[in-house]
Amino acid sequence: MERSIMEVAINSIMELTENSKQRELVAGFFLKDVVGFIEGIKQVYKKYKMRPKYLQRQINERCDHVVFKGRELEKKIERKGLKTRLLIKEIKRKFREVIKEVTKHSCIMKWASEKPRGYPGDFKMLEMMYDNRILSKGIGQYLDNYLLSVDSVVSVRHRRDKMVEIMRDFVNKTKKPRIEMLDIGCGGARILRTYFEKGFHKEYSGMLNCTNVDQDDLALDYARRYLGKYRNRKVRFGFKKESIRNISNKKEHFASVFGKKDLIYNIGVADYLPSNILIEFIIFCMGILNPGGKFVVSYKDFDIWNFVSPDWFCNWVFVHRNLHDILCLLRDNNIDVDRKYKLELQWIKTEDIFYLILTKKVKAHKLL
């Protein structure tokens, strides 16, 4: 790439640096590591495109290396203070901007970084991750495959499978003639769709009433379209546009809107929520459970989950928590788990995402 383009990017960052050491580190990262990444990707594609498996390994190595160098840079300049946070944020923004020379050829990377729906992890992005299919041609197909195969994206697919397993187990063990289910932040309702696509609903003789909530109209339309074919006298679907933030701020109102539920689940959204919103959301969901009902929510364990590639390539910014943080959040906000609820943890196959499952004790309603 033209050195002048890189120099313009570097110069725009320099005003946020605090000393010559930081300036040296930033310049070295862009002029050596980022330029090397871009030129390296183009060179190996040209040289090895007739050897696709070897080429994929070469591209994977270069992608992993450049984000490793980025993370290394981040650690070297990481200091407390707003200015340093802004500096790191700008470095990552400029990184994504200059590597578009190659990443623009990847439909999946392009969607992930540009966020056409206005937020990370929108339903279309998740559908791409779940489908695990290459959408691009040429050099882009190898970048598609890289992103689909990084540990963090593989974990998303395992997270789906685990929730379907939890849902199936809950439905099959219940003795109720009707089950009320609620997915808040449903996106394209891939969990529910997978449950029905696999025919697991046929194992239950009662009625399933499934309510799907999301802030995105297109996501709800998508879910409605794909779930419609499963609607019958024993299966009902409902769809409502609403945000978790609004639900959390108006708990009494939405408790009346949704009514009591037997299974409430939230997949992936909790990792984006600040603690004050998250705890209010948890309180709301626990409050509308029927006795014997379950509230299931997934969390990435940031002691284990590899966030570096999504962070640098896609600007997916999460609230970093681990299991201890979640349990402390419950304790510090006086969530009386032991007396009224049974707490259970289930981990996905790769053990970097866990499900917190709160089951309302059958006699708990007498204690409220």
Phi, psi and omega in degrees: 000162180292130182299328182298324179297317180293321181294324176298317179298316181296315182299325180291338179274329191301330182291345178267350180284156185252345181201172183294329179296315177297318180297320179295317180296316181296312180299317180296319179299312183287315186284332180258301188285314183287315176299318179298323178296309183298310181294323180296318179299314181295319182292313182291329177295316180295322186279325191240016185294346175271359177234074191301321181293317179293319178299318179299319179296320180296317180291319177301316181297319180290322176295313179298321183294316185291324177285331174297317178294325176295315179295322177299316177299316181302317180293324182291328183257358185294118175218157179291147177128150183298318184298320179293319178298319178294322178298311181297319178298318180290323177300314181293321179296315180291325176302309180296328180292314185282332180280358175302340177306328177249322185288343178297341180278350180259114179301322185286314178297321181297314180295317183299319184276328183274336176052066182301335179274358174094000180205157180287154176067032177293170189297327179291321177297316179294323177298320177299317181292318179293317182294328178056045180239138177288131183251346188254171176239170178063218182297333181297329182295328181285327176286323172305309185295324177300309184294322180291340185254357177293152186307318185294327180280322174303320180298327179298321178291321176293326178298317176302311184298320180294320180293321177298320177297316179297317180298313181299315181297317181296311183298316184290335182269346182285149178255005182284145179283349181214133180242128177260119181243148182220121176251111180258119189085046190286337186058230178275013178058041184295328179297308181296319179300317180295319178303315181283321180300326180278357177077017183292336180295338181288346180280351182247132185268350183272195181261138176248123176244110191246115179257131182241128184235134176204159179276350188253116179304317183295323178297316180295319177298319180297313179297317180300317182296317184278335180272341185307325184290346180264357181289132174205192185293342181252357181229123179234144177236140173234152183223133180218133176274119178193154179259153177297322179300316181291319178300316182294329181277342183230057188300317183298316180298312185283339172296323177288321181296313186272331185073189182280146183231156178261327178222118176241132179220151180218121187245114171088334187287328184301333181290346178262349189271134171295158188301323182295323178285318182301315184292323177294324178294317178298315180300317179299310183296319178296326184289339182253014177281138168287155172306132184087353181282162182237139169249122186238124181222138182263149176221141170278133177270104187284001167285339186237317188298130183273103185263358193293311181297311177300326180295307185283317183279327192241350183059045173269107185255121181245163169274115185283118177221159171236183182301316180301318180299318181293316180295322177293324179299317177296313182296314185291341179254020173058036174282111187279078184290311188298321186281323188247342186223151171262127180260133180224146176241136173228135182254146175286174186305319183275356173062023177250356174228137179233156174254127170267121183242120178248117179255124180286122181297142186302325179267003185295331183296338178283344182267349185286000000 
